[in-house]
C-alpha cells in the first residue's frame, strides 16, 4: 500500500549508508531540514512518475518522515503543496510520519500546521509509537491515520511473554482509536510472523522489501502490474 522515501547516502569511502548512519550528524549541522525538503520534492516527483507509467491498484501512498527541524519551518505547508503539485499527486498520496518524541515536544503552531495539512487531505502517521514517551498524551495532539510501532517494540529478538503483552496492548490502543497499526523494521520471517500474531495490520522492513533505488522499484511495479506483495496474506 505504500513506499517509504529514505535519504540513503552513497558514500565514496564507506559505500551505501542508511539514514540512521548520518541522522545525528545531519541534525547537529542543521542539514536535516535541507535534506527533508529535498527528499519531499524528489519523492513526490518520483511517485508521480511511477503512477503515470505503472499505476498501482490501489494507489500507493508515499511515506516521508519529518524531522523536528523540518517541522519547525514556518513554510512547511507551502513546501508540501509545491511537492504535491510538482508530482501531480492528490494530497491523500502523501503520508507524513512524525516520531512520537517529536510530537510530544512540538509547539502548538507546529501541530496546527500539521492539522491544517491533514484537513487538506494529507495523511499523518505517528512513528516510533511506544518508544517511551507518554503515548496516550501524544495521541491526543494530532489527527492521525496510522500508528507505526517502534522497531524495538515490534521486532525485539527473543521476546518474552510479558513483552508480547505490552506490544499487544499498544496494537489494541491503535485499534480502539480506529487506526491501522504498522510493524516497522521487520527484518526476518520470524519478525513478520510475530507482527501478524500481534494483530498488526501492515508491516515494513527488509524482510518484505529491502531499500532499493527508484529504478528497481519501477521494475517491480512493471513486473507485478502495480500489485505489490500483501502482508495480510
QUIUR-V28960 format. One record per pair of residues at least 6 apart in sequence whose ideal C-beta (glycine too) atoms are under 8 Angstrom apart, sorted by the first residue. I is the first residue (numbers start at 0). J is the second residue. D is the distance in whole Angstrom. If there is no record, write none. Layout:
<<I;J;D> <I;J;D>>
//
This chain:
<<0;57;7> <0;59;7> <0;60;6> <0;201;7> <0;227;8> <1;59;6> <1;60;4> <1;61;7> <1;62;5> <1;94;6> <1;201;8> <1;203;8> <2;46;7> <2;59;6> <2;60;8> <2;61;6> <2;62;7> <2;216;7> <3;62;4> <3;63;8> <3;64;8> <3;203;6> <4;38;6> <4;39;8> <4;41;7> <4;42;4> <4;45;8> <4;61;6> <4;62;7> <4;63;5> <5;17;7> <5;18;6> <5;210;6> <6;18;6> <6;34;5> <6;37;8> <6;38;5> <7;15;6> <7;16;7> <7;17;6> <7;18;7> <7;210;6> <8;15;7> <8;16;4> <8;20;7> <8;21;6> <9;15;6> <9;16;8> <10;16;5> <17;210;7> <22;31;7> <24;30;8> <25;31;4> <25;34;6> <25;66;8> <26;66;7> <26;67;8> <26;68;7> <29;68;7> <31;66;4> <31;68;5> <31;69;7> <32;66;7> <32;68;4> <32;69;5> <32;72;6> <35;63;8> <35;64;8> <35;65;6> <35;66;6> <35;68;8> <35;69;4> <36;69;7> <36;78;6> <38;63;6> <39;63;5> <39;78;6> <39;79;7> <39;82;5> <40;78;8> <40;81;7> <40;82;5> <40;85;7> <42;61;6> <42;63;6> <42;82;8> <43;61;7> <43;82;4> <43;83;6> <43;85;6> <43;86;4> <43;88;6> <43;92;8> <43;93;7> <44;82;8> <44;85;6> <44;86;5> <45;86;8> <45;213;5> <46;59;7> <46;61;5> <46;86;6> <46;88;6> <46;92;6> <47;85;8> <47;86;3> <47;87;5> <47;88;5> <48;86;8> <48;217;8> <49;55;8> <49;59;7> <49;213;8> <49;216;7> <49;217;6> <49;220;6> <50;58;7> <50;59;7> <50;88;8> <50;92;8> <51;87;8> <52;217;7> <52;220;8> <52;221;8> <53;217;7> <53;220;4> <53;221;5> <53;224;7> <53;225;5> <54;225;6> <55;220;6> <55;225;4> <55;226;7> <55;227;7> <56;225;5> <56;226;7> <58;92;7> <59;92;7> <59;227;8> <60;91;8> <60;92;6> <60;93;7> <60;94;5> <60;122;7> <61;88;8> <61;92;6> <61;93;6> <61;94;7> <62;94;4> <62;96;6> <62;124;7> <63;93;7> <63;94;7> <63;95;6> <63;96;7> <64;95;8> <64;96;4> <64;97;8> <64;98;8> <64;126;7> <65;75;8> <65;95;6> <65;96;7> <65;97;5> <65;101;7> <66;101;7> <67;101;5> <67;104;7> <67;105;8> <69;75;7> <70;97;7> <70;101;6> <70;105;6> <70;109;5> <70;112;8> <70;113;8> <71;106;8> <71;109;6> <72;78;7> <75;112;5> <75;116;8> <76;112;6> <76;115;6> <76;116;6> <79;93;7> <79;95;8> <79;116;6> <79;121;6> <82;93;8> <83;89;8> <83;90;6> <83;92;7> <83;93;6> <86;92;8> <89;120;7> <90;116;8> <90;119;5> <90;120;3> <90;121;5> <91;120;5> <91;121;7> <91;122;6> <93;121;5> <93;122;7> <94;121;8> <94;122;4> <94;123;7> <94;124;5> <94;144;7> <94;145;7> <95;113;7> <95;116;7> <95;121;6> <95;122;7> <95;123;6> <95;124;7> <96;123;8> <96;124;4> <96;125;8> <96;126;5> <96;147;7> <97;105;8> <97;113;7> <97;123;7> <97;124;7> <97;125;7> <97;126;6> <97;141;8> <98;125;8> <98;126;5> <98;127;4> <98;130;8> <99;125;6> <99;126;7> <99;127;5> <99;128;6> <99;129;8> <99;130;6> <99;132;5> <99;134;6> <99;137;5> <99;149;8> <100;127;7> <100;130;7> <100;131;8> <100;132;5> <102;110;7> <102;125;6> <102;137;5> <102;140;6> <102;141;6> <103;132;5> <103;133;7> <103;136;7> <103;137;5> <103;140;8> <105;140;7> <110;140;6> <110;141;6> <113;123;6> <113;141;6> <114;141;7> <114;142;6> <116;123;8> <117;123;5> <117;141;8> <117;142;5> <117;144;8> <122;144;4> <122;145;7> <123;141;6> <123;142;7> <123;143;5> <123;144;6> <123;145;8> <124;143;7> <124;144;6> <124;145;4> <124;146;7> <124;147;6> <124;181;8> <125;137;7> <125;138;7> <125;141;7> <125;143;5> <125;145;7> <125;146;5> <125;147;7> <126;147;5> <126;149;8> <126;183;7> <127;147;7> <127;149;4> <128;134;6> <128;146;5> <128;147;6> <128;148;5> <128;149;6> <128;152;7> <128;169;6> <128;173;7> <128;180;8> <129;148;6> <129;149;5> <129;152;4> <129;165;8> <129;166;8> <129;169;5> <130;149;4> <130;151;7> <130;152;7> <134;169;7> <134;172;7> <135;172;7> <138;172;8> <138;176;7> <143;176;8> <143;178;6> <144;178;7> <144;179;8> <145;178;6> <145;179;6> <145;180;8> <145;181;6> <145;201;8> <146;169;8> <146;173;4> <146;178;5> <146;179;7> <146;180;5> <146;181;7> <147;180;8> <147;181;4> <147;183;5> <147;203;8> <148;166;7> <148;169;6> <148;170;8> <148;180;7> <148;181;7> <148;182;6> <148;183;6> <148;199;7> <149;183;7> <150;183;5> <150;184;3> <150;204;8> <152;165;8> <152;166;6> <152;169;7> <153;166;6> <153;182;4> <153;183;7> <153;184;7> <153;185;7> <153;190;8> <153;193;7> <153;194;6> <153;197;7> <153;199;7> <154;182;7> <154;183;8> <154;184;5> <154;185;6> <154;186;7> <154;190;4> <154;193;7> <154;194;7> <154;204;7> <155;162;6> <158;166;8> <158;193;7> <163;197;7> <166;197;5> <167;197;5> <167;198;7> <169;180;8> <170;180;5> <170;197;5> <170;198;5> <170;199;6> <171;198;8> <173;179;7> <173;180;4> <174;180;7> <174;198;7> <179;200;4> <179;201;6> <180;198;7> <180;199;5> <180;200;6> <180;201;7> <181;199;7> <181;200;7> <181;201;4> <181;202;7> <181;203;6> <182;190;7> <182;193;8> <182;194;3> <182;197;7> <182;199;4> <182;201;7> <182;202;4> <182;203;7> <182;204;8> <183;202;8> <183;203;5> <183;204;6> <184;190;8> <184;203;8> <184;204;5> <185;191;5> <185;194;6> <185;202;5> <185;203;7> <185;204;4> <185;205;8> <185;206;5> <185;207;7> <186;204;6> <186;205;5> <186;206;5> <187;206;6> <188;206;6> <190;202;8> <190;204;7> <190;206;6> <191;202;6> <191;206;5> <191;207;7> <191;230;7> <194;202;5> <194;230;8> <195;230;8> <200;231;8> <201;230;6> <202;230;5> <207;228;7> <207;230;7> <208;228;7> <211;219;8> <219;227;8> <220;227;8>>
//
